[in-house]
Amino acid sequence: MTTVLIADDQPLQRMGFRMLMEGTPGLSPIGEAEHGAEAVRLAEQLRPDVVLMDIRMPGMDGLEATRRIVAAGGRTRVLIVTTFDLDEYAYEGLRAGASGFLLKDARPEELVAGIHAVATGDAVVAPSLTRRLLDAYAHRVLAPADAHAPADPRLRTLSDREREVLVAIGQGWTNTEIAERLVLTESTVKKHVGRVLAKIGARDRIQAVIMAYDAGLVRAKS
């Protein structure tokens, strides 16, 4: 059973999420929070598998709440739900440690699939949307292209092939696209992706994308 904490300041939105989960086998809503501070407190108290986190809430917003929940080091993972598919705050949420984000108008089956994916350690932002999000907003929060930052020591742990795979992940390619462009089987790509995530200490594919941008392997479009 996957337990879910709902953090949203809109009562009707919380009710809709709760009704969906109560009617879905394998999901159990175990709490609701109206603002970020309450979400942090309940996450520590209830230890849910997933927090459905709104970004714009009064007082402590969803970004700060996400940072604190992730920093606590527990098993709880955060799935951001936002109104706009290119909300600049969504990118900050990913950097804060969220495992992905979905739109509030996502179909019920998409939301359910997203919750299950996050609970099992996967990311839920589609590669194409990851690419659009980073291209649109990465330049606001990452160092400029000509910055001379020291090379990330984690890169030295990667083989040449693994580095190629990390670059491909950073560009938002799917496993199928990576397999086609690097002339590999998809099963081989999955193994490479798993090793890359382990070596760079990334929880999921999204964190690998951010690391690739931070390390200068991939650049946002100007």
N, C-alpha and C positions, 0 to 999 in steps of 0.2 A: 504494500500500500504506500503510495506517494503522498506525503503530507504537505499541505500548501498553506502559507500565510498570505493573506490578501492585504496589501497596503495601498489604499487609494482614499482620497478625501471626498469622493462622491458616493453617497449612500446607494444610489441606484446602480452605479457601476459595481460596487462591492457585492450587491445583491445578485446581479447578473452573473458575476464570476462564481459566487457561492452556489447558485442554483445549477450552473453548468457542472461544477465539480461534484455536487451531491448526486447528480444524475449520471455520473460517469464512473463505471467500475474501475477500481484501481487508484482513484483520487479521493483525498479526504481533506476538506478545508478545516483547519484546526484553529484559526484565529483571524481577526480583522484589525487593521490599524488605520487610523484616520490621518496620521502624519508620520514623518520620519522617525522622530524620537520614540514613538510608540512601537513602530516597526522594529527598531533596534532592541527595545526592551522585550518585546514578545518573541523575537527571533532567539534571543538568549534564553528566555524562559521555556519556550515550547520546542525549540530545535527542529523546525520544519525542514523538509528536504528542499523545498523551493519557496522563495518569496516572490510573489507577483508584485513588482514595485512600480508605482507611478512616479514620475519625475517631479512634477509640479504640485507640491503640497505645502500647506502653511507651516511656518516654523522651520524645523529641519526638513529640507527637501529630500527627494529620493536619492540624489547623488551622494550626499553626505551619509545618509543612512546606509547606502550600498557600501561605501568605503568602510564604515564601522563594522558592518556585518561580516564583510570579507576579511577585514583585519583581525577579527576575533579568532579566525583560524578554524572554525568549526566546519561541519559538513554541509551547512546550508549554502545553497547557491541562489543567485539572484537573476530573475528574468524580468527585464524592464518592459513595461507596456506603455506605449506612448501614442499620442494622437497623430503626430506627423512622421512620415517615413524618412524625412531628412531633418528632424529636429536636432539642432546642434548639441543639445544637452544629451542626446542619446550617445554621441561619441564619448563625451565625458563620462557617461555611465559605464561604458565598456572599459575605459581606462581605470575607472574606480574599482573594477573587478567583476562587473556583471558578466554573466555567461551569454548574453545576447539580448535582443529586444524584438518585440513584435508590436504590431499596430493594434490599437484597441478595437478596430473594426475587423480584425482577422476573423476568419470563419471559426466556429467552435472547434471543428476537428483540427484546425491549424494550431489553435491555442493548446488543446489537449496534447497534441503531438509535441509541441514546443516544451510543455512542462515535463513530459516524460523524457525528452531528449536531454534537457538540462539536468534532470535528476540523475541520469546515468552518466553524466560527465561530458556530454556533447555540447556544441554551440548551436544556436538556433537561427542565427542571422544568415540568410542565403548569401552565397559568395557574391552574386551580382549586387545585392544591396550593401554588402560590406564594402565593395569597391566604390559604389556611389557615395556612401557615407564618408569614407576616408578621403576620397577625391574632393569632396565638397568642404570638409572641415579640418582635415589634418593640418593644413598650413597654419591654422590658428593656434594650435597647441604644440606642434612639433618644432624642433630647431630648424632654422632656414637651411636651404640646400647647401650653402657654401660654409656652413659651420664646420669647424675642424674638431669634432668630438672624438675622443679616443675610441678605438675599435672595441666593440663589446666583446669581452673575453669569452662569452658563451659561443661565439662564432667559431673560435678555434677548436671547439670540441666536435664540430661537424665535418663530415667527409665532403668532398667536392659534390657528390651527388645529393647529399642531404642539404647542402647549401643551395643547390639548384631548386630543390623541392621547397625550401623555405621561401625563396624568392617567388616561386610560383604561388605559394599560399598567400604571400603578401600582395600579389596581383589579383587575388580573388578567384583563382582558377579552381574548378571542381577537381575531384580525383580523376574523373573521366578526362577532363581537359589536360591535366598533368600527364596522364598516361599516354594520351595521343601525342602531345608535343615533345615528351621526353622519350617516346618509344619504349614504354614500359607496360607491364600488365597492371590492372587496377589493384590486384592483390599485393603486388610489389610496392605500388605507390602507398597503399594503406600502411604497410610495414615501415616505409620511409617516413611517412607523416608521424606515425607513433614514436619512432626514434627521435625525430626532430623535436616533438613536443616534450619528450622526456629530457633531452639534453639541454634545452633552453629553459626548462622549468615552466613551461606554459601549461595552464590548466586545460586549455582548449584551443581550437583553431583561431578564434578571434584574438586571443592573447598573442598568438604567433604572428598574426597580421600586424598588430601594433608593434611587436618587437622588431619585425622586418622594417617598418617605417622608422622607428627610433634608431635603428642601427644604420640607416641610410641605404639599405638594400633596395628599397622601393621608395619612390617619391610621389607625393600628391601632384596631380596636374595643376598647372598654374591657371 
